[in-house]
Amino acid sequence: MEKKPLKSSVLRAGRRTFFFDVNLAANNKKYLKVTQSAFVGEGDENKRNTFILFPEDIQNFQSRLSEAVGFLSE
């Protein structure tokens, strides 16, 4: 049985949907699970990709993301 996330939010972007879920690990530490769900092809086939970020990685991830976003607007 899968536990309910502590916090969830959803971002819809065209044919893609991003799910941001804060969960609690077995060691009682929080982590962020980001899942992208997208319809591919002409049917209703749905493809999902997921990655997990732990608290010690969030600051570096956020920094690199901000750097990349800044480059997009140059």
Backbone torsions as a table, in degrees:
resi	resn	phi	psi	omega
1	MET	NA	127.6	-178.9
2	GLU	-85.2	136.1	179.3
3	LYS	-76.2	151.3	176.4
4	LYS	-74.6	136.9	178.3
5	PRO	-61.0	152.7	175.7
6	LEU	-70.5	-34.3	-179.7
7	LYS	-150.7	136.9	178.6
8	SER	-136.1	148.2	169.5
9	SER	-149.8	157.4	-173.5
10	VAL	-128.2	139.6	175.5
11	LEU	-126.7	118.1	177.0
12	ARG	-97.0	132.4	-178.1
13	ALA	-139.7	87.3	-178.3
14	GLY	65.4	-123.7	-179.6
15	ARG	-85.7	2.3	-179.7
16	ARG	-111.4	148.5	174.7
17	THR	-132.1	134.2	178.4
18	PHE	-111.2	132.5	177.9
19	PHE	-113.7	129.3	177.8
20	PHE	-115.4	111.7	-176.8
21	ASP	-123.2	126.3	172.4
22	VAL	-95.2	120.5	-177.8
23	ASN	-118.7	170.1	178.2
24	LEU	-113.7	123.1	179.9
25	ALA	-76.4	170.8	179.7
26	ALA	-59.8	-27.8	179.0
27	ASN	-88.7	14.2	178.2
28	ASN	67.6	21.9	174.7
29	LYS	-102.7	141.9	179.8
30	LYS	-78.9	151.0	173.7
31	TYR	-148.3	158.8	-179.3
32	LEU	-105.0	126.9	175.4
33	LYS	-112.1	121.8	179.3
34	VAL	-112.0	124.8	-179.6
35	THR	-123.3	132.1	173.3
36	GLN	-107.0	129.1	176.4
37	SER	-119.7	129.6	-176.7
38	ALA	-140.6	143.2	172.4
39	PHE	-82.2	130.3	-179.3
40	VAL	-120.7	149.2	-180.0
41	GLY	72.5	-164.5	-177.2
42	GLU	-94.7	-13.7	179.7
43	GLY	-89.4	-157.9	178.9
44	ASP	-101.4	24.2	179.5
45	GLU	-66.4	131.9	-176.0
46	ASN	-115.6	127.2	179.1
47	LYS	-112.5	136.3	-179.2
48	ARG	-122.7	140.6	173.2
49	ASN	-130.0	139.1	-177.4
50	THR	-134.5	142.8	168.3
51	PHE	-138.3	156.8	-175.6
52	ILE	-120.6	136.8	176.0
53	LEU	-121.1	130.9	177.5
54	PHE	-96.4	157.6	-174.8
55	PRO	-51.7	-36.8	-177.9
56	GLU	-70.8	-13.4	-179.6
57	ASP	-103.0	-11.9	-173.2
58	ILE	-61.3	-45.6	-175.9
59	GLN	-62.4	-44.7	177.8
60	ASN	-65.6	-41.0	178.6
61	PHE	-61.0	-47.2	-179.4
62	GLN	-61.9	-39.5	178.7
63	SER	-64.3	-46.4	179.4
64	ARG	-66.7	-36.7	177.5
65	LEU	-64.8	-44.7	178.4
66	SER	-61.9	-39.6	177.9
67	GLU	-61.8	-45.3	-179.8
68	ALA	-66.6	-41.9	179.1
69	VAL	-63.5	-40.4	176.9
70	GLY	-61.0	-37.9	178.7
71	PHE	-66.7	-33.0	179.0
72	LEU	-64.5	-32.6	-175.6
73	SER	-93.4	7.0	178.8
74	GLU	-78.3	NA	NA
